[in-house]
Every structure is written in structure tokens, then in C-alpha cells.
Amino acid sequence: MRKPNDVTVKDAISKLLDVYRLRRKFDETSILSVWPEIMGTAIANRTKQIYIYDKKLFLRIESSVIKNELIMVRQGIIQKLNEHAGSEVITEMIFL
């Protein structure tokens, strides 16, 4: 039987992330973990370094051909990653 002050686990975790100001870091980590799923294994295997700092996604790609292809479609990639996170986590992609 539910009590009037019961909260779902999802709502409790969401509130916890907001109270302790961990939401942004949680979203960034979630984007990094789904990079292979969103981009595919071919690109994920050639991604040598990936991290987010100050709303910028930094990537080191070993293949120059794939790097050039990603540069051309970077806005679409940013949009897909932000849609996955549910908020604007990334504003720019920088290739190292």
C-alpha cells in the first residue's frame, strides 16, 4: 500500500542529483558510456581518447578519414548526444 509521501526511485535519484549538483557530471558520464552505441563500433574502436570539459567534447581519432567525416556531421552528432542526455550537455566538438 502506498503512503501519500512515497516517492519513486527515479524521482528520488533525480532529486539527489540536483541537490548535490551532480546532474551535469552524470549526464556527461552517460554520454561517454553510450558513445560506441550511438556512433557504432567502427568509430568507437578508432576513438583513442574521449572526454568532456566545459560543455566541449574532446575526441582523439586515429583515422584521418573518419575524423574528416565526423567533422562534416558534427552538429548532427552533438544533437544526437544531447537528445540522449535530455539536456544540452555538449555545445562543441573538438578533435585532437
Backbone torsions as a table, in degrees:
resi	resn	phi	psi	omega
1	MET	NA	132.8	-178.9
2	ARG	-84.4	141.4	175.6
3	LYS	-95.7	159.1	-176.0
4	PRO	-64.8	-23.3	-178.3
5	ASN	-102.3	15.1	177.2
6	ASP	-70.1	144.3	179.9
7	VAL	-128.5	141.7	177.9
8	THR	-70.0	158.7	-179.3
9	VAL	-62.4	-40.0	179.3
10	LYS	-59.8	-46.9	179.4
11	ASP	-65.7	-37.6	-180.0
12	ALA	-66.2	-43.1	179.1
13	ILE	-67.3	-40.5	178.0
14	SER	-60.8	-43.8	178.8
15	LYS	-66.3	-39.3	177.9
16	LEU	-61.1	-44.1	179.0
17	LEU	-62.8	-37.7	179.9
18	ASP	-72.4	-42.4	-177.2
19	VAL	-64.7	-42.9	-178.3
20	TYR	-91.3	9.8	178.0
21	ARG	53.7	46.8	179.5
22	LEU	-108.0	0.3	-175.0
23	ARG	-58.2	-48.8	-176.2
24	ARG	-62.3	-45.1	-179.9
25	LYS	-65.6	-37.2	177.5
26	PHE	-63.4	-44.8	178.6
27	ASP	-64.8	-40.3	178.5
28	GLU	-62.5	-45.5	179.9
29	THR	-64.2	-36.9	178.9
30	SER	-66.2	-37.8	178.0
31	ILE	-65.8	-43.3	-179.8
32	LEU	-63.7	-34.7	-177.9
33	SER	-75.0	-26.9	-179.8
34	VAL	-97.6	5.9	178.8
35	TRP	-53.2	-48.6	179.0
36	PRO	-63.2	-35.4	-179.0
37	GLU	-68.6	-42.2	-177.4
38	ILE	-75.8	-42.2	-174.2
39	MET	-92.0	-18.1	-179.2
40	GLY	98.2	161.1	-174.8
41	THR	-72.0	-30.5	-179.0
42	ALA	-62.5	-44.7	179.7
43	ILE	-75.3	-40.4	-179.3
44	ALA	-62.5	-37.0	179.1
45	ASN	-69.6	-25.3	179.6
46	ARG	-95.9	0.6	175.7
47	THR	-86.5	112.3	-176.5
48	LYS	-88.2	-32.6	-178.9
49	GLN	-146.1	136.4	178.3
50	ILE	-147.4	129.2	175.1
51	TYR	-157.8	163.2	-179.5
52	ILE	-119.5	131.6	176.3
53	TYR	-144.1	125.1	176.5
54	ASP	55.4	47.7	178.7
55	LYS	62.3	21.7	176.9
56	LYS	-119.3	131.9	178.1
57	LEU	-93.5	118.1	-179.9
58	PHE	-101.5	129.1	-177.8
59	LEU	-129.9	139.4	170.0
60	ARG	-118.2	111.8	-178.5
61	ILE	-108.1	133.5	-177.5
62	GLU	-79.9	-21.8	-178.5
63	SER	-100.1	122.3	-179.5
64	SER	-68.8	-29.6	178.9
65	VAL	-66.9	-47.3	179.2
66	ILE	-66.0	-38.4	178.6
67	LYS	-58.8	-45.5	179.1
68	ASN	-65.0	-38.6	177.0
69	GLU	-63.5	-41.9	179.6
70	LEU	-67.3	-34.5	177.5
71	ILE	-61.6	-38.8	-178.1
72	MET	-69.8	-28.7	-177.1
73	VAL	-113.9	25.6	-173.9
74	ARG	-62.2	-36.6	-179.4
75	GLN	-65.5	-38.3	176.6
76	GLY	-65.2	-38.5	178.6
77	ILE	-65.9	-44.8	178.5
78	ILE	-59.1	-43.2	-179.7
79	GLN	-63.5	-44.2	178.9
80	LYS	-61.7	-43.6	-178.7
81	LEU	-66.4	-40.3	178.2
82	ASN	-68.3	-35.9	176.3
83	GLU	-63.5	-39.2	178.1
84	HIS	-63.1	-41.0	-178.6
85	ALA	-75.7	-25.7	-179.3
86	GLY	86.6	5.1	176.8
87	SER	-157.4	173.4	-179.1
88	GLU	-83.0	98.2	-179.1
89	VAL	-98.7	-34.4	-177.3
90	ILE	-120.9	132.9	176.5
91	THR	-113.6	-17.7	-174.9
92	GLU	-152.6	148.8	175.1
93	MET	-114.7	131.3	179.6
94	ILE	-123.6	128.3	-179.8
95	PHE	-98.6	128.9	-178.8
96	LEU	-92.6	NA	NA
